[in-house]
Amino acid sequence: MLLIEEKLYAIIARNIGLVTPFEIHIISSEEYENWYRKFIDAHQEI
């Protein structure tokens, strides 16, 4: 999984730069369901 995450970060950095106002989290479905979901009031998949 780490190699995929690294490739995604590289693609994002190439397109929007390294210094941005965004905080991007690349997570698994399990991590989302067990942790992040409880903090999200409205879900919008893009």
trRosetta pair geometry for C-beta under 8 A, 3 or more apart (Angstrom, degrees):
i j d omega theta_ij theta_ji phi_ij phi_ji
1 4 5.7 -60 -159 38 43 112
1 5 6.3 42 148 -20 74 106
1 28 6.9 -39 -140 -69 148 113
2 5 5.6 -55 -149 37 35 113
2 6 6.3 36 154 -21 68 105
3 6 5.7 -53 -148 35 31 112
3 7 6.5 32 153 -19 64 105
4 7 5.8 -55 -151 36 31 111
4 8 6.4 31 152 -18 65 106
5 8 5.7 -56 -149 36 32 111
5 9 6.4 32 154 -18 66 105
5 26 4.8 160 -130 96 90 138
6 9 5.8 -52 -147 37 31 111
6 10 6.4 34 153 -21 64 106
7 10 5.6 -54 -149 35 31 113
7 11 6.5 32 153 -19 65 104
8 11 5.7 -53 -149 35 33 111
8 12 6.3 31 154 -17 66 107
8 26 5.3 124 87 -103 146 153
9 12 5.7 -56 -146 39 31 111
9 13 6.1 32 156 -20 66 108
9 24 7.7 160 -109 93 76 128
9 26 7.0 -109 -55 -7 85 140
10 13 5.8 -54 -143 37 28 111
10 14 6.4 31 156 -21 63 105
11 14 5.9 -55 -150 33 29 111
11 15 6.5 15 157 -9 63 112
12 15 6.0 -69 -150 43 29 104
12 16 6.0 -28 174 28 70 107
12 24 6.1 -119 -179 69 166 175
13 16 7.1 -77 -124 58 20 71
13 17 6.7 -20 -164 162 58 11
13 18 5.2 26 -146 -80 106 68
16 20 5.3 24 139 -83 114 146
16 22 7.2 6 133 26 154 136
17 20 5.8 138 77 -57 91 96
25 36 7.3 171 103 -95 150 141
27 31 4.0 -118 -176 86 112 131
27 32 5.5 137 107 -54 125 80
27 36 6.5 144 62 -18 168 142
28 31 4.7 100 52 5 77 100
28 32 7.1 -136 96 -5 43 86
29 32 5.6 -55 -151 35 33 114
29 33 6.3 27 156 -15 67 108
30 33 6.0 -57 -144 40 29 106
30 34 5.9 10 164 -4 66 117
31 34 6.2 -67 -136 49 24 100
31 35 5.7 -31 -178 30 64 116
31 36 6.7 49 134 -6 78 108
32 35 7.3 -86 -129 54 11 75
32 36 4.9 -49 -136 50 54 118
32 37 5.8 78 157 -45 70 92
33 37 5.6 13 -129 -12 32 139
34 37 7.8 92 24 20 16 107
35 38 7.1 -83 178 23 26 103
35 39 8.0 -4 148 -1 63 110
36 39 6.0 -72 -165 39 47 106
36 40 6.5 35 149 -23 80 113
37 40 5.9 -66 -148 33 37 110
40 43 5.8 71 138 -78 132 77
